[in-house]
Amino acid sequence: MDSTSIITQVTNPKEEESSASQEKASQCNISLKKQRRRNILSTLFCCFRNHNVEPPSANNNSSPLPPAVDENGTVPKPPTKYLLPELNGVDSGKKCVVIDLDETLVHSSFKPIKNADFIVPVEIDGTVHQVYVLKRPHVDEFLQRMGELFECILFTASLAKYADPVADLLDRWGVFRARLFRESCVFHRGNYVKDLSRLGRELNKVIIVDNSPASYIFHPENAVPVQSWFDDMTDTELLDLIPFFEGLSKEDDIYSMLQKLCNR
């Protein structure tokens, strides 16, 4: 496997300053500038090629489980079941929150980081590479509270060989009821999109937390956008979101609160 095909992530602006050859990505939904890298970080983490992505012309809700499109543009046979198992009795009555990994909860790099929280070995074509992982400030408090309030699902466009061990180290409390990786995404116009209609949950009870607007282009009305995080240890975004989610957990109409958040 090509070493550039395992992780997908957005690029650290600080790293971009040293490389004039990098390509700028455009804004979508929120004022975030995201740029792509054409090296080992480009797709091992989560990087979307084009942020001006139009949603598919067909109505995604026309069938309960629309088919994904693979890299070659072909439509495979529709899956026979939803991405998630039936709702656990413990989570009965709870809304479902889909949480992204890279640049939302953590930032990872192949370059050594002195203060890395985790170092994860990833095997690529017989060679083991060390991935250095930084935890976003307040991620522990955020995950613990979210696990109390919601059915939490990890959904990343990265491959499981990287994301699964990171999740093992990050989620010490078993917050994530399920983990979804790149193969669960829909490849749409050069981007890995997280199609919420494929989860097997009522859409009006699903919220997605993600730093990349391209990842929720099919359902922007269900999104809580967050700023991409790299290494700012003074960041408080996850901590600041806890009161909002505490209120959202009690609301019947998630869309009105999400609309207010986006307008703000």
C-alpha positions as CSV (number, residue, x, y, z in Angstrom):
1,M,0.0,0.0,0.0
2,D,1.2,3.5,-0.9
3,S,2.2,5.3,2.3
4,T,0.2,8.3,1.1
5,S,-3.1,6.4,1.2
6,I,-3.6,5.7,4.9
7,I,-4.4,8.9,6.8
8,T,-6.3,11.9,5.6
9,Q,-6.1,15.3,7.3
10,V,-6.0,19.0,6.7
11,T,-2.7,20.7,6.7
12,N,-1.2,22.7,9.5
13,P,-0.9,26.3,8.3
14,K,2.4,26.6,10.1
15,E,3.8,23.8,7.9
16,E,2.4,25.4,4.8
17,E,4.4,28.6,5.3
18,S,7.6,26.7,4.5
19,S,6.3,25.3,1.3
20,A,5.2,27.7,-1.5
21,S,4.1,24.8,-3.7
22,Q,1.1,23.9,-1.6
23,E,-2.3,24.3,-3.0
24,K,-4.9,26.5,-1.2
25,A,-8.4,25.1,-0.6
26,S,-11.4,27.3,-0.6
27,Q,-13.9,28.0,2.2
28,C,-17.2,26.2,2.7
29,N,-19.9,26.9,5.3
30,I,-17.5,28.4,7.9
31,S,-14.5,30.7,7.5
32,L,-11.8,28.0,7.6
33,K,-9.0,27.9,5.1
34,K,-7.7,24.4,4.5
35,Q,-4.9,23.3,2.3
36,R,-3.8,20.0,0.9
37,R,-0.4,18.4,1.1
38,R,1.0,16.0,-1.5
39,N,3.1,13.8,0.8
40,I,2.7,11.1,3.4
41,L,0.3,13.2,5.5
42,S,-2.1,13.9,2.6
43,T,-4.3,10.8,2.9
44,L,-3.1,8.9,5.9
45,F,-5.0,11.4,8.0
46,C,-8.1,13.2,6.7
47,C,-7.6,15.7,3.9
48,F,-10.3,16.8,1.5
49,R,-9.3,17.8,-2.0
50,N,-12.0,20.3,-2.8
51,H,-14.1,22.2,-0.3
52,N,-16.4,23.6,-2.9
53,V,-18.3,20.4,-3.1
54,E,-21.8,20.4,-4.3
55,P,-24.2,17.8,-2.7
56,P,-25.4,15.1,-5.1
57,S,-28.3,16.2,-7.4
58,A,-30.4,13.2,-6.3
59,N,-32.2,13.4,-3.0
60,N,-30.1,11.4,-0.5
61,N,-33.3,10.5,1.4
62,S,-35.0,8.9,-1.5
63,S,-33.9,5.5,-0.3
64,P,-33.0,4.4,3.2
65,L,-29.4,3.5,2.2
66,P,-28.0,5.2,-0.9
67,P,-25.1,3.5,-2.6
68,A,-21.5,4.7,-2.2
69,V,-19.3,5.5,-5.2
70,D,-15.8,4.1,-5.2
71,E,-12.5,5.6,-6.5
72,N,-13.3,4.5,-10.1
73,G,-16.7,6.2,-10.1
74,T,-18.6,2.9,-10.2
75,V,-21.6,2.2,-8.0
76,P,-21.1,-1.0,-6.0
77,K,-24.0,-3.2,-4.9
78,P,-25.9,-1.4,-2.1
79,P,-25.1,-2.7,1.4
80,T,-27.7,-5.0,2.9
81,K,-27.6,-3.3,6.3
82,Y,-26.9,0.1,7.8
83,L,-23.5,1.2,9.1
84,L,-24.5,1.0,12.7
85,P,-26.0,-1.9,14.7
86,E,-29.4,-1.5,16.4
87,L,-29.5,1.1,19.2
88,N,-28.1,-0.2,22.5
89,G,-30.7,-0.2,25.2
90,V,-28.4,1.9,27.4
91,D,-28.6,4.7,24.7
92,S,-32.4,4.4,24.2
93,G,-33.9,7.9,23.8
94,K,-30.5,9.5,23.3
95,K,-29.5,11.4,20.2
96,C,-26.6,10.2,18.1
97,V,-23.5,12.4,17.8
98,V,-21.0,11.5,15.1
99,I,-17.5,12.8,16.0
100,D,-14.5,13.3,13.7
101,L,-11.0,12.4,14.7
102,D,-8.2,14.3,13.0
103,E,-8.0,18.1,13.6
104,T,-11.2,17.8,15.7
105,L,-10.0,15.7,18.6
106,V,-6.3,15.2,17.8
107,H,-3.6,16.2,15.5
108,S,-1.1,13.6,14.1
109,S,2.2,13.9,12.4
110,F,5.0,11.7,11.1
111,K,7.5,14.3,12.3
112,P,8.6,13.8,15.9
113,I,6.8,15.9,18.5
114,K,8.4,16.3,21.9
115,N,5.2,16.6,23.8
116,A,3.2,13.9,21.9
117,D,0.5,12.3,24.0
118,F,0.7,9.1,22.0
119,I,3.1,7.5,19.6
120,V,1.3,5.0,17.3
121,P,3.2,2.5,15.1
122,V,1.7,2.1,11.7
123,E,2.9,-0.5,9.2
124,I,3.1,0.6,5.6
125,D,4.3,-1.9,3.0
126,G,6.3,-3.8,5.6
127,T,7.8,-0.8,7.2
128,V,6.7,0.5,10.6
129,H,6.3,4.3,10.8
130,Q,5.8,6.2,14.0
131,V,2.8,8.6,14.1
132,Y,3.0,11.3,16.8
133,V,-0.4,12.2,18.2
134,L,-1.4,15.4,20.1
135,K,-4.6,15.5,22.0
136,R,-6.7,18.6,21.7
137,P,-7.0,20.5,25.0
138,H,-10.1,19.4,27.1
139,V,-10.7,16.4,24.8
140,D,-11.0,14.2,27.9
141,E,-13.7,16.3,29.5
142,F,-15.5,16.7,26.2
143,L,-15.6,12.9,25.5
144,Q,-16.7,11.9,29.0
145,R,-19.6,14.4,29.0
146,M,-20.6,13.5,25.5
147,G,-20.7,9.8,26.4
148,E,-23.1,10.6,29.3
149,L,-25.5,12.6,27.0
150,F,-25.4,10.9,23.7
151,E,-24.8,7.8,21.7
152,C,-21.4,8.7,20.4
153,I,-19.9,7.4,17.1
154,L,-16.3,7.9,15.9
155,F,-16.4,8.5,12.1
156,T,-13.1,9.3,10.3
157,A,-12.0,9.2,6.7
158,S,-8.7,7.7,7.8
159,L,-8.0,4.0,7.6
160,A,-8.5,1.8,10.6
161,K,-4.9,0.7,10.8
162,Y,-4.1,4.3,12.0
163,A,-7.4,5.5,13.5
164,D,-8.3,2.4,15.5
165,P,-5.2,2.3,17.8
166,V,-5.5,6.1,18.2
167,A,-9.1,5.7,19.4
168,D,-8.0,2.9,21.7
169,L,-5.6,5.3,23.5
170,L,-7.9,8.3,23.3
171,D,-11.2,6.8,24.5
172,R,-10.4,5.3,27.9
173,W,-14.0,5.3,29.0
174,G,-15.6,3.5,26.1
175,V,-17.5,6.5,24.9
176,F,-17.6,5.5,21.2
177,R,-20.3,2.9,20.7
178,A,-19.0,2.2,17.2
179,R,-16.1,3.3,15.0
180,L,-16.4,4.0,11.3
181,F,-13.5,4.5,8.9
182,R,-12.8,5.4,5.3
183,E,-14.6,2.4,3.8
184,S,-17.8,3.7,5.4
185,C,-17.6,7.1,3.6
186,V,-19.1,7.9,0.2
187,F,-16.4,9.0,-2.3
188,H,-18.1,12.0,-3.9
189,R,-16.4,14.4,-6.3
190,G,-12.9,13.8,-4.9
191,N,-14.0,13.9,-1.2
192,Y,-14.7,11.3,1.4
193,V,-18.2,12.3,2.6
194,K,-19.8,11.0,5.8
195,D,-23.4,10.2,4.6
196,L,-25.5,10.3,7.8
197,S,-28.4,8.7,6.1
198,R,-26.5,5.4,6.0
199,L,-26.1,5.2,9.7
200,G,-29.5,3.7,10.5
201,R,-30.6,6.5,12.8
202,E,-33.3,9.1,12.4
203,L,-31.7,12.1,10.8
204,N,-33.5,14.5,13.0
205,K,-31.7,12.9,16.0
206,V,-28.2,12.9,14.4
207,I,-25.5,15.5,14.9
208,I,-22.0,15.5,13.3
209,V,-19.0,17.3,14.9
210,D,-16.3,17.9,12.3
211,N,-13.7,20.4,11.3
212,S,-14.2,19.8,7.5
213,P,-17.4,21.1,5.8
214,A,-16.8,18.7,2.9
215,S,-17.3,15.7,5.2
216,Y,-20.9,16.7,5.9
217,I,-21.8,18.2,2.6
218,F,-24.8,15.9,2.3
219,H,-26.3,17.1,5.6
220,P,-24.9,20.5,6.6
221,E,-28.0,21.2,8.7
222,N,-26.9,18.4,11.1
223,A,-23.4,19.8,11.6
224,V,-21.6,21.5,14.5
225,P,-18.6,23.0,12.7
226,V,-15.4,23.2,14.7
227,Q,-12.1,25.0,14.0
228,S,-9.3,22.8,12.7
229,W,-6.8,22.2,15.6
230,F,-3.1,21.5,15.3
231,D,-1.1,22.5,18.4
232,D,-2.6,25.5,20.1
233,M,-2.6,24.4,23.7
234,T,-4.7,27.4,24.8
235,D,-7.6,26.2,22.6
236,T,-10.9,25.9,24.5
237,E,-13.4,25.0,21.7
238,L,-14.2,21.5,23.0
239,L,-14.7,22.9,26.5
240,D,-16.9,25.7,25.2
241,L,-19.1,23.3,23.3
242,I,-20.1,21.2,26.4
243,P,-22.8,23.6,27.6
244,F,-24.2,23.8,24.1
245,F,-24.5,20.0,23.9
246,E,-26.0,19.8,27.3
247,G,-28.8,22.0,26.1
248,L,-29.0,20.2,22.8
249,S,-29.5,16.8,24.5
250,K,-32.7,18.0,26.0
251,E,-34.2,19.5,22.8
252,D,-36.7,17.8,20.6
253,D,-35.8,20.0,17.6
254,I,-32.1,19.8,17.0
255,Y,-32.3,21.9,13.8
256,S,-33.3,25.1,15.4
257,M,-30.4,25.0,17.9
258,L,-27.9,24.0,15.2
259,Q,-29.1,26.9,13.0
260,K,-28.7,29.3,15.9
261,L,-25.1,28.0,16.4
262,C,-24.2,28.4,12.8
263,N,-25.7,31.9,12.6
264,R,-23.7,32.8,15.6
